Amino acid sequence: MDRYSRQQLFAPIGERGQQHIREKHVLVIGAGALGAANAESLVRAGIGKITIIDRDYVEWSNLQRQQLYTEEDATNRLPKAIAAAMHLRAINRDVVVEPIVADADARLLEHVVARERPHVIIDSTDNFDVRMIINDVSQKYDVPWIYGACVGSYGLSYVIVPNETPCLRCLLEEVPLGNATCDTAGIISPVVHMVVAHQTAEALKICVHAQVNRKLVSFDIWHGQYRMIDVHKLKKDDCPSCSERRTYPALQYENETKFAVLCGRETVQIRPAHRGEQEWTTLLSFLTKRGIQVEQNDYLFSFTIHRHRFVVFSDGRVLIHGTNDVQEAKRLYYQYLG
């Protein structure tokens, strides 16, 4: 029997809808709890292509809620995009899975969306700056995107359709979207799946050309609270992201080395101005001569200096664990890697 037979028996999808799903491309930003679960659901549903962008690697603390990953992934410190792609291909070999191990900045997202023209973007990040970039890319290239967030037992989901619904920037002053993360407030696994259920359902609606839910969904699964909020009146005539005089402020980027504290993780990320493949042989030789022991796989290498762990990715990005002080991170970066 066809693997999608039960899905095709669902009248709003049917055989024709299944064919539409097969022809669609979804871009998932972030491969953590939301991203991995969204990707798995869509791959099992028979999506044609899925592109996954994530900057991080699998850690042991992820395994409690990020069910696509395994202990082996954490032991090997595999980049989440790579580990996700490996498992997703094993689930459904007919789906094209494209992993991108990189920071989802304005330059990259605009390049990927302009080149690939995905049919829908799914937000699975916990970084509000990235969400604003997604928002502006969505408006500029006329691609709907699905906002999703969860922390503790609380979750949110909202579909943003360019030129039709209020965008995320329109909602910022009116809707309590929150700024806590699972690293600061914790999280329970059931709320992840609740948000994913809403995001995946809306993504499938977009794929089969059905009407999406245009209300913001808010719920607290621990306390049994659920609300749908009508936000259509919040669309702003002067919004710099979605009005007639839009300027896409989140897409303005500078060519400079950037240092950013990763919320709640006592980690600073360094993103060099000049990217490209690191001269790993030279750098590894330099570290070895200094008596520094390096652990390496095909995508990153890491080493520890006193209480700080350095993780260097092939695109040049560096994570320095053990500090949330940007000045200290700068000193360590230029001392050992500059």
C-alpha positions in Angstrom: 0.0 0.0 0.0 1.2 3.5 -0.7 3.1 5.1 2.2 0.8 8.2 2.0 -2.5 6.3 1.8 -3.8 7.4 5.2 -2.8 11.0 4.5 -4.5 10.9 1.1 -7.7 9.6 2.7 -7.9 12.9 4.5 -10.3 14.8 2.2 -8.6 18.3 2.3 -5.4 16.6 1.0 -6.4 13.7 -1.2 -4.3 12.4 -4.1 -4.2 15.8 -5.8 -3.0 17.5 -2.6 -0.4 14.8 -2.1 1.0 15.6 -5.5 1.1 19.3 -4.6 3.1 18.4 -1.4 5.5 16.4 -3.5 6.2 19.5 -5.7 6.9 21.8 -2.8 10.0 23.1 -1.2 10.2 24.1 2.5 12.9 26.1 4.1 13.4 25.4 7.9 15.4 27.9 9.9 16.9 26.2 12.9 17.3 22.5 13.6 16.6 22.4 17.3 13.5 21.1 19.0 11.0 22.9 16.6 13.1 22.6 13.5 14.0 18.9 13.8 10.3 18.0 14.6 8.9 20.1 11.8 11.4 18.7 9.3 10.6 15.1 10.3 6.9 15.7 10.0 7.2 17.2 6.6 9.6 14.5 5.3 7.2 11.8 6.5 4.4 13.7 4.8 6.3 13.5 1.5 7.5 17.0 0.9 9.5 17.3 -2.3 12.5 19.2 -0.9 13.5 20.6 2.5 16.4 22.9 3.2 17.6 23.2 6.8 19.8 26.0 8.1 21.4 25.7 11.5 24.6 27.1 13.1 24.9 24.7 16.1 25.9 21.2 16.8 24.2 18.4 18.8 24.8 18.5 22.6 23.6 16.2 25.3 21.2 18.7 26.7 19.3 18.7 23.4 18.3 15.0 23.6 15.5 15.6 26.2 13.3 17.3 23.6 15.0 17.1 20.2 13.8 13.6 19.2 15.5 13.4 15.8 18.9 13.2 17.3 20.8 10.4 19.1 23.5 9.9 21.7 25.9 9.2 18.9 25.2 12.6 17.3 26.0 14.3 20.6 29.1 12.2 21.2 30.4 13.1 17.7 29.3 16.8 18.0 27.7 16.6 14.6 26.2 19.9 13.3 22.5 19.7 13.7 21.8 20.3 10.0 24.1 17.4 9.1 22.7 15.0 11.7 19.1 16.0 10.8 19.8 15.4 7.1 21.3 12.0 7.7 18.3 10.9 9.8 15.7 12.4 7.4 17.2 10.7 4.4 16.9 7.4 6.2 13.2 8.1 6.9 12.3 9.0 3.4 14.8 8.6 0.6 12.5 10.3 -2.0 12.8 13.7 -0.3 15.6 16.0 -1.3 17.3 17.2 1.9 19.7 20.1 1.8 21.6 20.9 5.0 23.4 24.2 5.5 25.7 24.6 8.4 25.8 28.3 8.9 24.6 31.3 10.8 21.2 32.4 9.4 22.2 36.0 8.8 20.7 38.5 6.3 23.2 37.8 3.6 22.7 34.0 3.7 18.9 34.0 4.0 18.4 36.5 1.2 20.8 34.4 -1.0 19.0 31.1 -0.3 15.5 32.5 -0.7 16.3 34.4 -3.9 18.0 31.3 -5.4 15.8 28.5 -4.2 12.4 30.3 -4.0 10.9 28.0 -1.3 7.1 27.9 -1.1 7.1 28.4 2.7 9.6 29.3 5.5 9.3 27.7 8.9 10.8 29.7 11.8 12.4 27.3 14.3 14.9 29.6 15.9 15.0 31.1 19.4 16.7 34.2 18.1 14.6 37.3 17.6 17.1 39.0 15.3 16.9 36.1 13.0 13.1 36.2 13.1 13.2 39.8 11.9 15.5 38.8 9.1 13.1 36.0 8.1 10.2 38.5 8.3 11.9 41.0 5.9 13.1 38.2 3.5 9.6 36.9 3.4 8.1 40.3 2.6 10.8 41.1 -0.1 10.4 37.8 -1.9 6.7 37.2 -1.3 7.2 33.9 0.6 4.8 33.0 3.5 6.4 32.1 6.8 5.2 30.4 10.0 6.4 31.9 13.3 6.8 29.4 16.2 8.1 29.8 19.7 7.9 27.8 22.9 9.4 28.1 26.4 8.5 26.4 29.6 5.0 25.1 28.9 4.0 28.1 26.8 3.8 28.2 23.0 2.9 30.5 20.1 2.3 30.1 16.4 1.3 32.5 13.6 1.2 32.4 9.8 2.5 35.5 8.1 1.3 36.0 4.5 3.0 38.8 2.6 0.7 41.6 1.5 -2.2 40.1 3.4 -1.5 39.7 7.1 0.3 41.9 9.6 4.0 41.0 9.7 6.0 40.3 12.8 7.2 43.8 13.1 3.6 45.1 13.1 2.9 42.9 16.1 6.0 43.8 18.2 4.4 46.6 20.2 1.0 44.9 20.6 1.4 41.2 21.2 3.4 39.7 24.2 5.7 37.5 22.2 8.1 37.2 25.1 11.9 37.1 25.3 12.7 34.1 27.5 14.4 31.1 26.0 14.5 27.4 27.0 18.1 28.1 28.2 16.8 30.6 30.7 13.3 29.3 31.6 13.5 25.6 30.7 11.1 23.7 28.5 9.0 20.5 28.5 8.8 18.3 25.4 5.0 18.3 25.0 4.9 22.1 24.2 7.4 21.6 21.4 5.1 19.1 19.7 2.1 21.3 20.2 3.8 24.2 18.4 5.1 21.8 15.7 1.6 20.5 15.2 0.3 24.0 14.4 3.3 24.9 12.2 3.3 21.7 10.2 -0.5 21.8 9.7 -0.3 25.3 8.4 2.7 24.4 6.1 0.7 21.5 4.6 -2.2 23.9 4.0 0.1 26.2 2.1 1.4 23.3 0.1 -2.1 22.1 -1.0 -3.3 25.7 -1.5 -5.8 25.6 1.4 -6.8 28.6 3.5 -4.4 29.1 6.4 -5.4 30.1 9.9 -4.8 33.9 10.2 -5.1 34.2 13.9 -2.2 34.0 16.4 -2.4 30.8 18.4 -1.3 31.0 22.0 -1.4 28.2 24.6 0.0 26.9 27.9 -0.2 23.2 27.8 0.7 22.8 31.5 -2.2 25.0 32.7 -4.7 23.9 29.9 -5.0 27.4 28.4 -5.6 28.0 24.7 -6.4 31.2 22.8 -6.7 32.3 19.2 -6.1 36.1 18.8 -7.4 38.1 15.9 -4.5 40.4 14.9 -5.6 41.6 11.4 -6.2 45.1 12.7 -2.6 45.4 13.8 -1.2 45.8 10.3 0.6 49.1 10.2 0.4 51.5 7.3 3.9 52.8 8.1 5.6 49.4 8.8 9.2 49.5 7.4 8.9 45.8 6.6 5.5 45.3 4.9 4.0 48.8 4.1 4.1 50.4 0.6 7.2 52.3 1.7 9.0 49.2 3.0 12.8 49.4 3.5 13.5 46.0 5.0 15.6 47.2 7.9 16.6 43.7 9.0 18.4 43.1 5.7 20.9 45.8 6.1 24.2 44.1 6.9 27.8 45.1 7.3 31.0 43.4 6.4 32.6 43.2 9.8 33.6 40.7 12.4 30.6 40.3 14.8 30.5 39.1 18.4 27.2 37.9 19.9 26.3 36.4 23.2 24.1 33.3 22.8 21.3 33.8 25.3 21.5 31.7 28.4 24.4 29.5 27.3 27.4 31.4 28.6 28.7 31.3 25.0 29.9 34.0 22.6 29.7 33.5 18.8 32.3 35.1 16.6 31.4 35.6 13.0 34.4 36.8 10.9 34.0 39.4 8.3 35.8 37.4 5.7 34.3 34.0 5.3 35.2 30.9 3.4 36.8 27.6 4.3 39.3 27.9 7.1 42.9 26.9 6.4 42.4 24.1 8.8 45.8 22.5 8.2 47.7 25.7 9.1 45.5 26.4 12.1 45.6 22.9 13.4 49.4 22.9 13.0 49.6 26.1 14.9 47.5 24.7 17.8 49.4 21.4 17.8 52.8 23.3 18.1 51.4 25.0 21.2 50.6 21.6 22.7 46.8 22.1 22.4 44.8 18.9 21.9 42.2 19.2 19.2 39.1 17.1 18.5 37.9 17.1 14.9 35.2 15.9 12.6 34.4 16.8 9.0 32.5 19.9 9.9 34.1 21.4 13.0 37.0 21.1 15.4 37.2 21.9 19.1 39.7 22.4 21.8 39.7 23.5 25.4 41.9 26.2 27.1 41.5 26.2 30.9 37.7 26.6 31.4 36.9 27.8 27.8 36.0 25.4 25.0 36.4 26.7 21.4 34.4 25.2 18.6 35.5 26.3 15.1 33.1 25.6 12.1 34.2 25.2 8.5 32.6 28.6 7.5 34.9 30.4 9.9 32.4 30.9 12.8 33.7 30.3 16.3 31.8 29.5 19.5 33.6 30.2 22.8 31.9 28.4 25.6 32.5 29.4 29.2 32.0 33.2 29.0 29.3 35.7 28.2 31.7 38.6 28.2 32.3 39.9 24.7 35.5 41.6 25.6 36.9 38.4 27.1 35.8 36.4 24.0 37.5 38.9 21.8 40.8 38.6 23.7 40.6 34.8 23.6 39.7 34.8 19.9 42.6 36.9 18.8 45.0 35.2 21.2 44.3 31.7 19.9 42.7 32.1 16.5 43.2 35.6 15.3 
